[in-house]
Amino acid sequence: MAKAGWSLAIGLVVGAALAAPLIAADGPKAPKQRPAPHGASHGSLAQSPEPSVPGPEIAFRGCAYFENAGFAGRRADMRAGESAEWVGAAWDNRISSVACASNCRMIGYADTDYGGGRRNFTGAVADVGTAWNDRVSAARVVCTEEGTH
């Protein structure tokens, strides 16, 4: 009987050792993490910047502004060096997104005649934010030569 007891004990230990990896493999799994977008940090999600929304291609030296966020709705263009001391009745306090060609920026003013607060918009700005949404009344477009500051 002692021999049978040892065989049973060894069988249980070996069986438990062989079964352990199977139990662990079938247990709860950690959720898979999605790979970070190209160019994004692999840090915590709270610290990762929001992916930027690609803007429309601006095929001239200047900027375009849009009635709605996300480059939607009506569009108007301003070329390099153009300015408007008033954007006009159709656009006054209606601009929600701006897209500029490389090396260009649009300076938006809260009041006509370039008065009130102002903000520089460069690149693709899909949403000008709550502080500037439907607030621009005057604008200028300034472009620099490639490689100058």
N, C-alpha and C positions, 0 to 999 in steps of 0.2 A: 504494500500500500504506500510506503514511503516513496518508492520509485514512481508510482502513478501520481502522487502529490507533486513531486518535483516536475514531472512532465507537464502537468496541468499548470503549475505556476509559471514555468518557462513559456509555455504556449500563450498564456494570458499576457505576459510581459511583451513577448515578441509581437503578438497580435495587436496590442495597444500601440506599440511603437510604429508598426506598419500602418495602422489606421489613423494615427495622429495627423500626418500631412493631408490625408483625405478630408478629415473633419475640418481642418483649418481652411482648405481650399474651397470647401462648400459653405463656409460660414459667411457672415456679412462682409461685403466688400466696400472699400472706401470709394466714394464717387469719383469718377474720372474727371480730371480737370481739363478744360478746353485749352488748346494752345493759345498763347497770346497772339493778337493780331500782329502782322509784320511791323516791326519797328517799335512795338509796345514793350513795356517793362514786364518781367516775369514776377514782379513783386505782388503784394496783395491787391485785390481788386479795388479796394478803397483808394489806393494810391495811384492806380493806373489812370492815365488821362483818357478822356472819352475819345473814341475814334472820330476824326474829323470827317465831315461830310464833304465829298468832292463837289466842288462848285462847277458851274458851267465854264467852258473854255472861253476866254476873252481874247479874241483874235486881233485886237487892236490895242494901241497904247492908251489905256484908260480904265474905266470902271463901269460896271452896270449895277443898277439897283432895282429891287423887286418889291412889289406890293405886299407879298406874303413871305413868311419864313420858308426856308428850304428852297429858295430861288423859284418860287411859284408865283403865279398871277402875272399882272402886267410888268413889263420891263422897260427901262429907259437907260440910255447910254450917255456917258460923259467922256469925252476924249481928253488926253493929256493937255493941261493948261486951261481947260474950260472951267468956268465958275458960274454960279447962279446965286445972286444975292437973294433970290426967292426961287424955289423950285417950281413954283406955279400952283394954281388951284388944284390941278389934277394929282399932284404929288405931295403937297404940303401936309405934313404929319401923317404920311401913309407908307413910309419906307420901312421894311421889315428885314431885308437881307441884302447883302452887298457882295459883289465879286469883282476883284481887280486883277488886271494883268500883272505879271512879274514886274517888280520895281515901281509899281504905282500904288497910290493910296487915295482914298476919298476922305476928305475932312468934312464931316457933317456938323452943322450948327443948329442949335435948338431954336434960334430966332432968325428972322429975316435980317438982311444986311450984315450977315456973319456975326450976329450977336448971340448972347447967351452962352450956355455951355457948348463945348465942342468935343468931338471924338474922331480919332483916326481909324479908318477901316482899311485893312490890308488883307490880301489873299482872298480866301473864300470864307465869308462870314454868313453861315446859314441862318443865324438868328441873332439880330443885333442886341438882344436881351431886353428885359423889362424896362430898364432905365432909358433905352433909346428907341424902343419899338414905337412906331408912329409918332416920332418926335422931331425928325429932321425937317427944317424949313429952308435952309440954305446949304450949299455944298461947293467944294472946290476939288479938282482932281490934280494931283501933283505926281509926276513921274520923274525918276532919276535915270541917268544913263546906266547901262550895264556896268557893274563893278564900282560905281561911285556910291558914296553914302550921303 
